[in-house]
Amino acid sequence: MHIDWWTLALQTVNVLVLIWILARFFFRPVADIVAKRQEETNKILADAAAARDEAAAIRADAEKAHAGIGAEHDRLIAEARKLAQSEKAKLLAQSSQEIAKLRSEAEASIARDRVAAQEAIIAHASEVSIDIAQRLLARLPSKIALTAFLDGLCQELCALSSEARENFMSAAAVGHAMEVVTAAPLSKEETERVRNALKEVLGAGAAFEFRTDAALIAGIELHSRNAFVRNSWRADLDRIRKELGRDEHPVRS
């Protein structure tokens, strides 16, 4: 089994950079937002507890007054107690409804803020990752980088399912030119090297057209009429961003 250490090293650096950025810029802002919302919710609950205590104090005062007066006033006291209990129940019910409503609104607001913060952090992390990746790429000899990405592309082509591989083979069989996309223009020697490597996998009859797309950051992709294979840093970043979004928004049963 052949292990492409350059591809493994590049992908490892990319993942470590993303993990560092997320740990620095993602969890701390979200924790601050949650703490702020929790403090607001605790204040609401404390106000409700104070209201209940006040109602209990009113009831205690009414009972003390009832003990100090004669039987003549028992009926009035009973009615007053009944009224007080009714008002207390009404206040508690109203308070419970208000607390539930405020809690629901607070939770919804926290959820919206969390999603917005996550999206902003992921977007910022992607921009920073792209900048770091471009700087790392600038330090690598172009020949080494091309070798790593080309070998990885050929390995992915060989690992395709029979149906997906047939899409490329059929294009090669009818002479349809497949598109080779690279992040930077290739020299004549590099172009021939890529063409020969792909022909070894897809067959000698395969035809290719070459174009550049700086959005790839680094790497190489092969596009056919009905299929494509991506081996670029842009593809890795898109895959990682998609996985992060899936982890933060799990599907609920």
N, C-alpha and C positions, 0 to 999 in steps of 0.2 A: 504493500500500500504506500502510495506516494503522498506525503504531506507537503503542501505548499506553505512554507514557513513565512514567506513574504506576505501572502494574502492573509494568513492567520494573524500576523503581527499588525498589519494595517487595520484589520477589523477589530482586533483587541484594543488598539489605541483609540479607535473611533468610539467603541462602547465605553471605555474607561472615561474618556472626555465627557461623553453625554451623562454618565452617572455622576461625575463630579459636578457638572453644571446643574443638574436637577437637584442634587443634594444641597447645593449652595443657594440656588435661586427659587426653588419650588416649595420645599416643605416649610421653610421659615415663614414666608408670607401667608401661606394657607393656615398655619398654626396661629398666627396673629389674628387673622380674620375670625377664626373659630373662637378664640379666647374673647375677642371683643363681643361677639354675639352672645356668648355664654354669660358674660358679665351683664349684658342688657336683660337677658332672660332671668337671671338671678335677682336683679332689681325688681322686676315685675312680680316675681314670686314673693319677695320680701314685702312689697306693698300689699299684696293680697293677705299675707300672714298678719300684717299690722291691722288690716281691716277686720279680720276674724277676731283678733285680740280685742279690738275696740268693741265689737259686738258682744263678746263674752263679758267684758267689763260692764257694759250696759245691763246685761242680764243679771250680773252679780249685784249691782246697785239696786235693781228692781227687787230682787229677792231680799236684800237687807231692809229695804223700805217696807216690804210686806211684813217682815217679822216685827217691825216697830209700831205698827198701827193695829187698830182693833178689828174685830170681826165685821164691823159695819163697812169696812172698806175692802173686804176680801173680794167681793164681786168685781169692783173696779180694778183691783190689782190683777185679778185673773184675766180680765179683759186686756189690761195693759200688757201682761205677760204674753197673752196670745197674740196681740198685735206686734209686740217686740219680736216674738219668734217668727211670725209671718214675715216681718220686714227683714229679719236676719236671714231667713231662708231665701227671700227674694234677693237680698244683697249677695249672699253666697252664690246663688245660681247665676246672677248677673256677673259676679266676679269670675266665676268658673268659665263662663262663656267668653268673657273678655280675655282671660288668661289663655284659653285654648286658641282664640283667634290670634292674639298677639304672638303666641308660641308658633302657630302655624305660619304666620307672616314672617317671623324671625327665621324659622327654619328654611322657608322658601328663599328668603333673601340671602341667607348663608349659602344655600346651594347654588344660587345664581352667582354670587360673588366667588365661590370656590371654582365653579366652571370657568368663569371669566379669567380668574387668576391663573388657573391651569393652562388655559389656551394661550394667554399672554406669555406665561413662562416657557411653555413648549415652543412657541413661535420665536421668542428671544433665544432660547437654547439652540434652536435650529440655525439661527443666524450666526450665533457665536461658533457653533460647531463647524459651519461652512467656512468661516474665516480661519479657524484653527486648522481645519483639514487642508485648506489651500496653502497655509504656511508650511505645514508638514510636507505637503507634496512638493513644494518648491525646494526643499532640502534633499529630495531623493533624485538620483539620476533618472532621467526619463526612460532609459533602457530597462532599468530594474523595475520601475513601476509598470511599464508596458508588459514586461514578461509576467509579472504577478497577475495582472488583470486578464491577460490573454489566456494564461494557463487556467485560471478560474473559469473563464467563459467556455473554454473547450471542455472542461470537466462537467460543467452544467449542461452543455449540449449532450454529452455522452450519457448523462443521468436522466435525460428527459423520458417521459413515458412514450410508448410506441406511437400513440396518436399524435402527440406533440412533435415527436421526431419526424413523423411522416409528413407533417406540414412543411418542414424545412427540406426534407428529401424530395418532396414533390416539386417544390419550387426550383430546386437544383436540377431535377430531371427535365423540366420544360425550359430550362435556360432563363428562368426569371431571376433578375438581379436582386439579391438581398442587400439590405442597407446596413453598413457597418458605421456605427456612430461612436465617435471618440470625443473626449473633452477638449483636446487640443489637436491641431493639424499634425499629421504624421509625415515623416520624411519618406522619400521614395523607397528607401531600404526598409523602413518600418512597415510601410504599406504592403510590400511584397511578403514580408515576414508574417503579417496578419493573414493575408490572403492564402498563403501556403498552409498555415496552421489550420485554418478553417476548412480548407479543401481536404485535409487529411481526415477530418471528422465527417464532413458532409458529402465528400466525393469530388473527384476531379472536375466534374461538369458544373460545379457550383460557380455562379457569377456574383460579383459584389460591386456595390457602389459605396463610396466613402464620403462622409460628411462630418462636420464637427458641431458640437453643442456644448457650450461652456457651462450650461446648467448641470451637467453630469459631475462637475468638480474634478473627478478623476475616474478613469475606468473606460470600459468598452461595452457596447451593446450591439446585438444583432437583431434586426427587424426583418421579418418576412411579411407576406401578404396577410397571413392568418395567425402568426405567432411571433413572439419576441423573447429574447433572453437578455436579462440585465445583469451586469456585473460592474457596478459603479458605486461610488460613495453616495451619490444622490439616491440611488435605489436603496442603499443600506439605511440612510437617514429617513427616507419615507417609510421603510418597514418598521424602524424603531419608533417613529412618531405614531404610526398606526397602532402598534402594540401598546404604547403608553395610553393612547386614547381609549383603547379597549379595556385596559386595566382600570381606568378611572371611571368608566361608564359601563359596569358589568350588566349583562342581560339579566333581568329579573323574571323569575318564573311566576 
